[in-house]
Every structure is written in structure tokens, then in C-alpha cells.
């Protein structure tokens, strides 16, 4: 499940350009949420990238990485809903994305240790950026309402979570699940692509009025898209 359009200034410029292009057809309140969301998203992605670099530099272990991930989940489920309407929510979002950035360290080191590791990571980053910008740009340009996808995406997410848990349990008993794991990663790529359409559509059509919650949703889409693409590209690499 993370990400990288990690060049914050570059991303913010692209976001602003996209938002400006679509602005004429978006209500003022929705436009404000959109701009605040993209600004905060760019900053949190940059911060997450820095924390991932710190994690790699100190050689964070897998156990510590898991703790960071669990801490991030606790923040987003238990703390963020209570602070999303205050300035404290911004701090929670940075803590959340920082912890997920830290948790990426062992995963990135694993792929970078491969003979073609640098290329694998860059392809995953580039693929994530391409998917995000293409889908976001499509919604901003057409202003289509993808709220109808909500039920399907939620059901798909539940299925993927159950399948992933089953793969973990099977692996504990020595069952080979490599192909199944790849199928799960492919499903996550499709789901996160759908969620990018859905979440961006909610912002511009007034379904999401809190930019802190909107940022969190888009960040998770990017994070999970990146980690799944990394898994798929790494698996199909010649190395």
C-alpha cells in the first residue's frame, strides 16, 4: 500500500494548473476545498518521501516498519475524525503520512537491493504519477460524478482485504501464494484507480467538504497504488 509524486513543488504546480483549468465549472466552495487538498497533498507527499529516506538511512527493520504502519492506522481511524475540523487535524495528517513514509523504508531497500532495483522503483513512481495525474485530470476536465462507484469500490476493498488476510495465513502454513499475491496487487491497482476517480469527483461535486479528510483519502490511494505497482513491476522484472 504508498507514494511519491514526492517532488512537492512540482506536484503542487501541476495540481494548481489542473485546478485552474477546471475552475470555471466548479463552485467556489468546492474549488477552495480542491486547492487546499492539492496543496496539503503535495506537502504530505514530500514529507512522506523525506521520512522514507530517513527510514532507509537508519536501516529501519521490518518490525519497526509494522509498528509505524499500525500507528498510522490508529491515527487515521481514532484521532483524525475528531480533529479534522480543526488545525490540529493538519498535524495529525503529517504524523500519519510521516509514519507511512517511515514504514516504506524496508520495502524500498528490498527492491533497491536488486540488480535492477533503482529502475524498478522509478518505474513504480512514474506509473503511480501517470495514473494519478491522468485520472485526476480526467475528472477535473469532464467534471463527471463517480459517486455511483462507491458501493462497488467498498465491496471490492473488503474482498481484497479478506483475500490478503487469507494469503498471509496460507503463507504461515507454508502454502505457495506468489501468484495469488500478484493477483491481489493487481486488484489493488484497479481499486485505487477507481478510488482516485471517486474521491476527486466527491471534491469537485461537493460530496467532500473537508480538505483534511480529502487529502488523507487521496494520499492513501497514491500510497497503495505505488506499493502495489512496486510489487507487480518487481515480480515481472527480468531480475
PERAGI-V30160 format. One record per helix or strand. SS is the DSSP state (A for helix, B for strand). FROM is the first residue (numbers start at 1). TO is the last residue. If there is no record, write none. Layout:
SS/FROM/TO ; SS/FROM/TO
This chain:
A/8/25 ; A/28/58 ; A/62/83 ; A/88/103 ; A/105/112 ; A/117/142 ; A/147/172 ; A/178/204 ; A/211/236
